[in-house]
């Protein structure tokens, strides 16, 4: 008999249980909150700046929160520290881009610095690597950094909303 394959299944030997799948309505309900929040963030970005790509990694963050809201990479602490740290590093390394004219140097420096600091601070959140690269290549002004901070705050609220929604859906599901 073939084994059941699932992209949510932990690796063989991992000390982690399989994320329990909800029915399609439950999965849709969990996916709706991050989608609405990220679309609201994009609307805010559209009003205040034209730097849409700086915020693309937050869509990946929102999906990770939907996929596994109880995983350590998706906690509020991890999300906020890693994303803001990555934006700050990318913003600072943008100066390298302006001085040397090489996007590869600033982008590589930003990505490497972000990965090292995420490991050292134990705040592993993979979309933050894209954030550092985006800011290193495109930031340009400090208003984008402030706006990104606001967007991260809104996304952090998503973490709380997802945890509540997951609890509520489990609470309502038949035992």
One Martini backbone bead per residue (centre of mass of N, CA, C, O) as a GRO file, in nm:
protein
  175
    1UNK     BB    1   0.098   0.036   0.021
    2UNK     BB    2   0.065   0.358  -0.003
    3UNK     BB    3   0.174   0.638   0.116
    4UNK     BB    4   0.084   0.922   0.256
    5UNK     BB    5   0.100   1.234   0.112
    6UNK     BB    6   0.249   1.540   0.259
    7UNK     BB    7   0.354   1.869   0.297
    8UNK     BB    8   0.285   1.853   0.624
    9UNK     BB    9   0.475   1.633   0.673
   10UNK     BB   10   0.700   1.518   0.858
   11UNK     BB   11   0.988   1.407   0.882
   12UNK     BB   12   1.149   1.140   0.919
   13UNK     BB   13   1.202   1.142   1.276
   14UNK     BB   14   1.042   1.365   1.364
   15UNK     BB   15   0.934   1.567   1.651
   16UNK     BB   16   0.637   1.587   1.488
   17UNK     BB   17   0.328   1.663   1.414
   18UNK     BB   18   0.063   1.661   1.224
   19UNK     BB   19  -0.123   1.871   1.070
   20UNK     BB   20  -0.441   1.926   1.108
   21UNK     BB   21  -0.694   1.885   0.904
   22UNK     BB   22  -0.941   2.050   0.778
   23UNK     BB   23  -1.191   2.131   0.640
   24UNK     BB   24  -1.254   2.330   0.373
   25UNK     BB   25  -1.381   2.555   0.547
   26UNK     BB   26  -1.152   2.581   0.753
   27UNK     BB   27  -0.923   2.641   0.552
   28UNK     BB   28  -1.060   2.892   0.433
   29UNK     BB   29  -1.076   3.051   0.697
   30UNK     BB   30  -0.766   3.056   0.748
   31UNK     BB   31  -0.694   3.194   0.463
   32UNK     BB   32  -0.854   3.465   0.479
   33UNK     BB   33  -0.708   3.640   0.686
   34UNK     BB   34  -0.428   3.677   0.544
   35UNK     BB   35  -0.539   3.790   0.282
   36UNK     BB   36  -0.679   4.042   0.393
   37UNK     BB   37  -0.437   4.166   0.534
   38UNK     BB   38  -0.246   4.189   0.287
   39UNK     BB   39  -0.438   4.362   0.115
   40UNK     BB   40  -0.441   4.596   0.317
   41UNK     BB   41  -0.141   4.653   0.305
   42UNK     BB   42  -0.131   4.711   0.000
   43UNK     BB   43  -0.323   4.951   0.010
   44UNK     BB   44  -0.145   5.122   0.194
   45UNK     BB   45   0.100   5.126   0.008
   46UNK     BB   46  -0.038   5.257  -0.237
   47UNK     BB   47  -0.094   5.530  -0.092
   48UNK     BB   48   0.226   5.584   0.020
   49UNK     BB   49   0.362   5.391  -0.207
   50UNK     BB   50   0.559   5.224  -0.486
   51UNK     BB   51   0.701   4.978  -0.301
   52UNK     BB   52   0.583   4.674  -0.326
   53UNK     BB   53   0.832   4.468  -0.302
   54UNK     BB   54   0.896   4.524   0.006
   55UNK     BB   55   0.614   4.342   0.083
   56UNK     BB   56   0.620   4.044  -0.028
   57UNK     BB   57   0.721   3.879   0.226
   58UNK     BB   58   0.450   3.906   0.386
   59UNK     BB   59   0.298   3.695   0.223
   60UNK     BB   60   0.472   3.459   0.317
   61UNK     BB   61   0.415   3.497   0.616
   62UNK     BB   62   0.109   3.455   0.599
   63UNK     BB   63   0.122   3.165   0.490
   64UNK     BB   64   0.278   3.040   0.725
   65UNK     BB   65   0.063   3.104   0.935
   66UNK     BB   66  -0.154   2.934   0.806
   67UNK     BB   67  -0.007   2.658   0.782
   68UNK     BB   68   0.162   2.713   1.086
   69UNK     BB   69   0.078   2.878   1.372
   70UNK     BB   70   0.265   2.682   1.583
   71UNK     BB   71   0.526   2.763   1.472
   72UNK     BB   72   0.827   2.917   1.552
   73UNK     BB   73   0.842   3.094   1.278
   74UNK     BB   74   0.527   3.219   1.363
   75UNK     BB   75   0.585   3.411   1.572
   76UNK     BB   76   0.580   3.723   1.680
   77UNK     BB   77   0.875   3.751   1.755
   78UNK     BB   78   1.000   3.638   1.496
   79UNK     BB   79   0.863   3.818   1.290
   80UNK     BB   80   0.944   4.101   1.395
   81UNK     BB   81   1.249   4.073   1.429
   82UNK     BB   82   1.328   3.964   1.147
   83UNK     BB   83   1.192   4.179   0.964
   84UNK     BB   84   1.317   4.438   1.092
   85UNK     BB   85   1.609   4.355   1.070
   86UNK     BB   86   1.613   4.314   0.762
   87UNK     BB   87   1.530   4.601   0.685
   88UNK     BB   88   1.765   4.744   0.826
   89UNK     BB   89   1.994   4.601   0.679
   90UNK     BB   90   1.903   4.674   0.393
   91UNK     BB   91   1.911   4.979   0.433
   92UNK     BB   92   2.212   4.999   0.507
   93UNK     BB   93   2.321   4.844   0.243
   94UNK     BB   94   2.224   5.057   0.037
   95UNK     BB   95   2.474   5.231   0.065
   96UNK     BB   96   2.655   5.041  -0.090
   97UNK     BB   97   2.504   5.072  -0.353
   98UNK     BB   98   2.553   5.381  -0.382
   99UNK     BB   99   2.872   5.369  -0.366
  100UNK     BB  100   2.934   5.100  -0.566
  101UNK     BB  101   2.693   4.997  -0.766
  102UNK     BB  102   2.624   4.707  -0.621
  103UNK     BB  103   2.377   4.478  -0.574
  104UNK     BB  104   2.540   4.225  -0.490
  105UNK     BB  105   2.675   4.336  -0.238
  106UNK     BB  106   2.427   4.437  -0.080
  107UNK     BB  107   2.257   4.179  -0.100
  108UNK     BB  108   2.462   3.977   0.020
  109UNK     BB  109   2.505   4.125   0.286
  110UNK     BB  110   2.211   4.124   0.382
  111UNK     BB  111   2.157   3.820   0.377
  112UNK     BB  112   2.390   3.722   0.555
  113UNK     BB  113   2.328   3.895   0.804
  114UNK     BB  114   2.044   3.790   0.852
  115UNK     BB  115   2.108   3.491   0.892
  116UNK     BB  116   2.305   3.518   1.126
  117UNK     BB  117   2.110   3.674   1.320
  118UNK     BB  118   1.885   3.464   1.326
  119UNK     BB  119   2.057   3.249   1.458
  120UNK     BB  120   2.163   3.406   1.710
  121UNK     BB  121   1.847   3.499   1.794
  122UNK     BB  122   1.629   3.289   1.728
  123UNK     BB  123   1.473   3.411   1.428
  124UNK     BB  124   1.340   3.205   1.215
  125UNK     BB  125   1.242   3.372   0.898
  126UNK     BB  126   1.263   3.334   0.569
  127UNK     BB  127   1.128   3.602   0.446
  128UNK     BB  128   1.352   3.799   0.558
  129UNK     BB  129   1.557   3.762   0.332
  130UNK     BB  130   1.387   3.913   0.119
  131UNK     BB  131   1.376   4.178   0.268
  132UNK     BB  132   1.677   4.248   0.264
  133UNK     BB  133   1.702   4.248  -0.043
  134UNK     BB  134   1.490   4.461  -0.112
  135UNK     BB  135   1.622   4.693   0.052
  136UNK     BB  136   1.908   4.682  -0.079
  137UNK     BB  137   1.779   4.748  -0.381
  138UNK     BB  138   1.509   4.972  -0.303
  139UNK     BB  139   1.453   5.170  -0.079
  140UNK     BB  140   1.587   5.500  -0.038
  141UNK     BB  141   1.386   5.550   0.222
  142UNK     BB  142   1.269   5.587   0.551
  143UNK     BB  143   0.960   5.560   0.500
  144UNK     BB  144   0.968   5.258   0.422
  145UNK     BB  145   1.054   5.155   0.702
  146UNK     BB  146   0.808   5.256   0.856
  147UNK     BB  147   0.592   5.118   0.684
  148UNK     BB  148   0.698   4.833   0.733
  149UNK     BB  149   0.653   4.835   1.038
  150UNK     BB  150   0.347   4.858   1.014
  151UNK     BB  151   0.308   4.596   0.849
  152UNK     BB  152   0.425   4.408   1.065
  153UNK     BB  153   0.218   4.474   1.282
  154UNK     BB  154  -0.022   4.369   1.122
  155UNK     BB  155   0.092   4.081   1.088
  156UNK     BB  156   0.107   4.020   1.392
  157UNK     BB  157  -0.197   4.023   1.429
  158UNK     BB  158  -0.238   3.771   1.259
  159UNK     BB  159  -0.131   3.570   1.458
  160UNK     BB  160  -0.357   3.609   1.664
  161UNK     BB  161  -0.591   3.551   1.472
  162UNK     BB  162  -0.505   3.262   1.395
  163UNK     BB  163  -0.509   3.140   1.678
  164UNK     BB  164  -0.806   3.196   1.727
  165UNK     BB  165  -0.922   3.051   1.479
  166UNK     BB  166  -0.812   2.773   1.545
  167UNK     BB  167  -0.946   2.740   1.816
  168UNK     BB  168  -1.240   2.786   1.716
  169UNK     BB  169  -1.249   2.552   1.509
  170UNK     BB  170  -1.186   2.329   1.712
  171UNK     BB  171  -1.419   2.391   1.908
  172UNK     BB  172  -1.651   2.346   1.677
  173UNK     BB  173  -1.567   2.077   1.629
  174UNK     BB  174  -1.626   1.765   1.626
  175UNK     BB  175  -1.537   1.506   1.861
   0.00000   0.00000   0.00000
